[in-house]
Each structure stands twice: as C-alpha cells, then as structure tokens.
Amino acid sequence: MANHTWFITGINRGLGRSLAETLLKQGNRVAGTARKPAELDTLQVEYGDRLWVAALDLTDSAAIQRVVDKAFADFGRIDVVVNNAGYSLAGAVEECTEEMIRHQFDTNLIGSILVVRAALPHLRAQGGGRILQVSSGAGQLAFPGLSLYNASKWGIEGFIESTALDVAPFGIEATIFEPGAIRTEFGGSGVLPPAMEAYQGTPATMMRQAVESLRDAGEGASQAIGDPAKMAQVMIDSLDQSPAPKRVVMGSDVYDWLQAAYKERAASLEAQKETAYSTDF
C-alpha cells in the first residue's frame, strides 16, 4: 500500500498511539495532536519531520480550526483524517453535573464534528480523502452506567454517516470504527462522578466498579481482549477498500454483542410492521 499523510487526534496513548506508531514504522507521515504533546517527545526524536505534533484540546473550537489548518498547510496534503481522541464518563445521569455532561459532549461529539468541519474545505480542494471516526461498540449498544458516553457515540455515528452522503460528490469517504474493549489504559481512565446512594447495587454501578478496579490495579492491568496494534492495522487496511466501508467492527466481544442486538431489533421491527403501516393516511 502506498504511503499517505494522516491527521490523528489523541496520539499520546491507547489506540491513537498504536495507530501513529504503526503508520510511522511503515513510512507514512503523521500529523498528530495531544493535550500533552510532551508525551510524544520520544516519537519525535525517532521519526523527525515525518511526525508533526500540536497541542489540542477538543473542547477548544478555535484551536481545532487553527491546528487543522496548520497541519494541512505544513504538510501540503493530508489523505486521511482520524477522529480518535475521546474519553468515557461513567455514572448514572443523576450523578453527573451539568459541567461533566457538557464536557463529555464537547469532547466526544462537538469536538469530532468540528475536526471534520475544519478538514472538509481542504479535502474538497485537494479532490478527496478519507475520514476515519473512532466510535465504539457503545455507538450502537447501550450499557448501564454509560448513558452519556453512549449518547456521544451514537450521536457521532449519525453525524458521520449523514455527512458521508453530503461529501461523497467531492471524492471524500468516511468509515466508522467500532472497537470493543481494548487492552490499553482507556478503561481505567474514565471520569467518575460522586456516587449517589440511591444507585448502589443497581446496574448503573457495574461500570463504575469496573473503572475503579482498573484504576486501583494500575496502568497495564487491563485484560481486555482487543489488541490495539491489530486494530490499528485494520484501520490502515481499510484504505484499500473501495468504496470505503461504512462501519468496521473490531473485537470478538463487540461483534457478539452487536449481532445479538441487531437480531433483537430486527425482530422487534418486524413485529411492529402492522402498527407502523396503520398510521399512514
């Protein structure tokens, strides 16, 4: 596969780090962002001019526009734009403050939307490109204790799928990636609001307990089945598919969950056919 130039948010750790490292080892160029770019110093020393780094917090809309514009200006052309940065807010909605709720959406949903919005004029001008959106199995499934994370991921999937229809005439394609649990520090890095007594012992506490367990065990304690290096390669290989796939599931766990959920939804929909048709004029 030919080398390309990539723009990736959140390359300091997790799947974003694996993706950036794999691409650089294969000879590609990467424009990467991180809230703490100093964590990328070793990569910069190793890969020099092929790694372009900028500080970026996805809640800063002006910075998103500035960083995306500069990345395109400095590299001349960017073939692939990857929305990867994000985090999980684990807790029942009553437990979360309004500030927490807004920050979750500003980062996972609004921030990703603004990255795409900033990149589109450049992609149109150069005659095309790919947008890769890292979502989650939680972008199609609901989990107790993750209502706000679920909402941010369901929202970004709808945005990407619709926007792909808008920009197809310009040679721009988009793919949503839905990983399951990944063996990185992501699981233990979720934000936890103060617990409410009313929710103790309910399903909403399961996710909180999982995050707390990983956090207490320390970095590297995750035994999740998902291999971030293999997932990164699947994302890279997706460029060879034309037309671009709409969605790519990554992980046997999320595959099994989604298969069960889709079967249930299909059966529920079929059972409602008579009622649905009865509401027509």
C-alpha positions as CSV (number, residue, x, y, z in Angstrom):
1,M,0.0,0.0,0.0
2,A,1.3,3.5,-0.9
3,N,2.3,5.8,1.9
4,H,-0.1,8.5,3.0
5,T,-0.2,11.5,5.2
6,W,-2.5,11.2,8.2
7,F,-4.0,13.6,10.7
8,I,-4.9,11.9,14.0
9,T,-6.3,13.3,17.2
10,G,-5.2,11.9,20.6
11,I,-2.0,10.0,19.6
12,N,-0.3,10.2,23.0
13,R,-1.8,6.9,24.2
14,G,-4.2,4.0,23.5
15,L,-5.4,3.2,20.1
16,G,-4.2,6.5,18.7
17,R,-0.7,5.9,19.8
18,S,-0.7,2.4,18.3
19,L,-2.1,3.8,15.0
20,A,0.6,6.6,14.9
21,E,3.4,4.2,15.7
22,T,2.3,1.7,13.1
23,L,2.0,4.3,10.4
24,L,5.3,5.9,11.1
25,K,7.1,2.5,11.1
26,Q,5.5,1.8,7.7
27,G,6.9,5.1,6.3
28,N,3.8,7.3,6.4
29,R,3.7,10.9,7.6
30,V,1.5,11.7,10.7
31,A,0.2,15.0,12.0
32,G,-0.8,14.1,15.5
33,T,-2.4,16.0,18.4
34,A,-2.4,15.5,22.1
35,R,-3.4,17.5,25.1
36,K,0.1,16.9,26.5
37,P,2.4,16.9,23.4
38,A,5.5,16.4,25.6
39,E,4.4,12.7,25.9
40,L,5.3,12.4,22.2
41,D,8.9,13.6,22.5
42,T,10.4,10.2,22.0
43,L,8.4,9.6,18.9
44,Q,9.5,12.9,17.5
45,V,13.1,12.1,18.1
46,E,12.8,8.8,16.3
47,Y,10.8,10.0,13.3
48,G,11.8,13.6,12.8
49,D,10.0,15.5,10.1
50,R,7.6,12.7,9.4
51,L,5.8,13.3,12.7
52,W,4.1,16.7,13.1
53,V,2.8,17.4,16.6
54,A,0.4,20.0,18.0
55,A,-1.3,20.6,21.4
56,L,-5.0,20.3,21.1
57,D,-7.9,20.1,23.5
58,L,-11.1,19.2,21.6
59,T,-13.2,21.5,23.8
60,D,-11.3,24.5,22.2
61,S,-13.1,25.1,18.9
62,A,-10.8,27.9,17.8
63,A,-7.8,25.7,18.4
64,I,-9.3,22.9,16.3
65,Q,-9.6,25.2,13.3
66,R,-6.2,26.6,13.8
67,V,-4.4,23.2,14.3
68,V,-6.2,21.6,11.3
69,D,-5.4,24.5,9.0
70,K,-1.8,24.5,10.1
71,A,-1.4,20.7,9.6
72,F,-2.7,20.9,6.0
73,A,-0.5,24.0,5.4
74,D,2.7,22.4,6.7
75,F,2.2,19.0,5.0
76,G,0.6,20.3,1.8
77,R,-1.8,17.4,1.6
78,I,-3.4,15.1,4.2
79,D,-5.0,12.0,2.8
80,V,-6.7,10.6,6.0
81,V,-8.3,12.5,8.9
82,V,-8.8,10.4,12.0
83,N,-11.0,11.4,14.9
84,N,-9.7,9.3,17.8
85,A,-9.5,11.4,20.9
86,G,-12.2,11.0,23.5
87,Y,-13.0,9.6,27.0
88,S,-15.8,8.0,28.9
89,L,-17.9,9.4,31.6
90,A,-19.1,6.5,33.8
91,G,-22.1,7.0,36.0
92,A,-25.9,7.5,36.1
93,V,-27.0,10.8,34.6
94,E,-28.3,12.0,38.0
95,E,-24.7,11.5,39.4
96,C,-23.2,13.7,36.7
97,T,-23.0,17.5,37.0
98,E,-24.1,19.7,34.1
99,E,-20.4,20.6,33.6
100,M,-19.5,17.0,33.3
101,I,-22.3,16.3,30.8
102,R,-21.3,19.3,28.6
103,H,-17.6,18.4,28.7
104,Q,-18.4,14.8,27.5
105,F,-20.3,16.1,24.5
106,D,-17.9,19.0,23.8
107,T,-15.1,16.4,23.6
108,N,-16.5,13.3,22.0
109,L,-19.3,14.8,19.8
110,I,-18.8,18.5,19.2
111,G,-15.0,18.3,19.0
112,S,-15.1,15.4,16.5
113,I,-17.7,17.3,14.4
114,L,-15.6,20.4,14.4
115,V,-12.5,18.5,13.3
116,V,-14.4,17.2,10.3
117,R,-15.8,20.6,9.6
118,A,-12.3,22.2,9.7
119,A,-10.9,19.5,7.4
120,L,-13.6,19.4,4.7
121,P,-12.6,22.6,2.8
122,H,-9.0,21.2,2.5
123,L,-10.2,17.7,1.4
124,R,-12.5,19.2,-1.2
125,A,-9.8,21.5,-2.5
126,Q,-7.4,18.5,-3.0
127,G,-10.0,16.4,-4.6
128,G,-10.9,13.9,-1.9
129,G,-9.7,11.9,1.1
130,R,-10.8,9.6,3.9
131,I,-12.4,10.4,7.3
132,L,-12.0,7.7,9.9
133,Q,-14.1,8.1,13.0
134,V,-13.2,6.0,16.1
135,S,-16.5,5.3,17.8
136,S,-17.2,2.3,20.0
137,G,-19.4,-0.7,20.4
138,A,-21.2,1.8,22.6
139,G,-22.1,3.7,19.4
140,Q,-24.7,1.0,18.7
141,L,-25.2,-0.6,22.1
142,A,-26.5,0.7,25.4
143,F,-24.7,-0.1,28.6
144,P,-25.8,0.7,32.2
145,G,-23.8,3.5,33.7
146,L,-22.6,4.8,30.4
147,S,-25.7,6.8,29.2
148,L,-23.7,10.0,28.4
149,Y,-20.8,8.2,26.7
150,N,-23.4,6.1,24.7
151,A,-25.2,9.3,23.7
152,S,-21.9,10.9,22.5
153,K,-21.0,7.9,20.4
154,W,-24.5,7.3,19.0
155,G,-24.5,11.0,18.1
156,I,-21.2,11.0,16.3
157,E,-22.1,7.9,14.3
158,G,-25.2,9.6,13.0
159,F,-23.2,12.7,12.1
160,I,-20.5,10.7,10.2
161,E,-23.0,8.6,8.3
162,S,-25.0,11.6,7.2
163,T,-22.0,13.8,6.4
164,A,-20.5,11.0,4.2
165,L,-23.6,11.3,2.0
166,D,-23.1,15.1,1.8
167,V,-19.4,14.9,0.8
168,A,-19.4,11.9,-1.5
169,P,-19.6,14.1,-4.6
170,F,-16.2,15.5,-3.7
171,G,-14.4,12.2,-3.5
172,I,-14.5,12.2,0.3
173,E,-15.4,8.9,2.0
174,A,-15.9,8.1,5.7
175,T,-15.7,5.0,7.9
176,I,-16.9,4.5,11.5
177,F,-14.8,2.1,13.6
178,E,-16.5,0.3,16.5
179,P,-13.9,-1.3,18.8
180,G,-14.8,-3.4,21.8
181,A,-12.8,-3.4,24.9
182,I,-9.1,-2.6,24.1
183,R,-6.1,-3.6,26.2
184,T,-5.0,-0.1,26.9
185,E,-5.3,2.3,29.8
186,F,-8.6,3.7,28.4
187,G,-10.8,1.5,30.6
188,G,-9.3,2.8,33.8
189,S,-9.2,6.4,32.7
190,G,-12.9,7.1,32.7
191,V,-14.2,10.0,34.6
192,L,-16.3,9.1,37.6
193,P,-18.8,11.5,39.3
194,P,-19.5,11.2,43.0
195,A,-21.7,8.1,43.7
196,M,-25.3,8.5,44.8
197,E,-26.6,6.2,47.5
198,A,-29.8,5.6,45.5
199,Y,-27.9,3.8,42.8
200,Q,-25.9,1.5,45.0
201,G,-26.5,-2.1,44.0
202,T,-28.2,-1.2,40.7
203,P,-26.8,-2.0,37.2
204,A,-25.6,1.6,36.9
205,T,-22.8,0.8,39.4
206,M,-21.3,-2.0,37.3
207,M,-19.4,0.3,35.0
208,R,-18.2,2.4,37.9
209,Q,-16.9,-0.7,39.7
210,A,-15.1,-1.8,36.5
211,V,-13.4,1.6,36.1
212,E,-12.4,1.7,39.8
213,S,-11.0,-1.8,39.6
214,L,-8.8,-1.0,36.7
215,R,-7.7,2.3,38.3
216,D,-6.8,0.6,41.5
217,A,-4.8,-2.1,39.7
218,G,-2.7,0.5,37.9
219,E,-1.7,1.1,34.3
220,G,-1.4,-2.0,32.2
221,A,-3.8,-4.0,34.3
222,S,-6.4,-4.4,31.6
223,Q,-7.1,-7.9,30.4
224,A,-9.4,-6.7,27.6
225,I,-9.4,-9.0,24.6
226,G,-8.8,-6.2,22.0
227,D,-5.3,-5.8,20.6
228,P,-4.7,-2.1,19.8
229,A,-1.9,-2.9,17.3
230,K,-4.2,-5.3,15.3
231,M,-7.0,-2.7,15.4
232,A,-4.7,0.0,14.1
233,Q,-3.7,-2.3,11.2
234,V,-7.4,-2.9,10.4
235,M,-7.9,0.9,10.2
236,I,-4.9,1.3,7.9
237,D,-6.0,-1.6,5.7
238,S,-9.5,0.0,5.3
239,L,-7.9,2.4,2.8
240,D,-7.6,-0.4,0.3
241,Q,-11.3,-0.9,0.3
242,S,-13.3,1.0,-2.3
243,P,-15.9,2.1,-1.7
244,A,-15.0,2.8,1.9
245,P,-16.9,0.6,4.4
246,K,-19.5,2.5,6.4
247,R,-18.7,0.7,9.6
248,V,-16.0,-1.7,10.8
249,V,-16.4,-3.7,14.0
250,M,-13.2,-4.6,15.9
251,G,-13.2,-7.2,18.6
252,S,-15.0,-10.5,19.1
253,D,-16.7,-9.1,22.2
254,V,-18.4,-6.3,20.3
255,Y,-19.2,-8.5,17.3
256,D,-21.1,-10.9,19.5
257,W,-22.9,-8.1,21.3
258,L,-23.9,-6.3,18.1
259,Q,-25.1,-9.5,16.4
260,A,-27.4,-10.2,19.3
261,A,-28.6,-6.6,19.4
262,Y,-29.3,-6.4,15.7
263,K,-31.3,-9.6,15.8
264,E,-33.4,-8.3,18.6
265,R,-34.0,-5.0,16.8
266,A,-34.9,-6.7,13.6
267,A,-37.4,-9.0,15.3
268,S,-38.9,-6.0,17.2
269,L,-39.2,-4.0,14.0
270,E,-40.9,-6.9,12.1
271,A,-43.4,-7.3,15.0
272,Q,-44.4,-3.6,14.6
273,K,-45.0,-3.7,10.8
274,E,-48.8,-3.8,11.0
275,T,-48.9,-0.9,13.5
276,A,-46.4,1.1,11.5
277,Y,-48.4,0.8,8.3
278,S,-51.7,1.5,10.1
279,T,-50.6,5.1,10.9
280,D,-50.4,6.1,7.2
281,F,-53.2,8.2,5.6
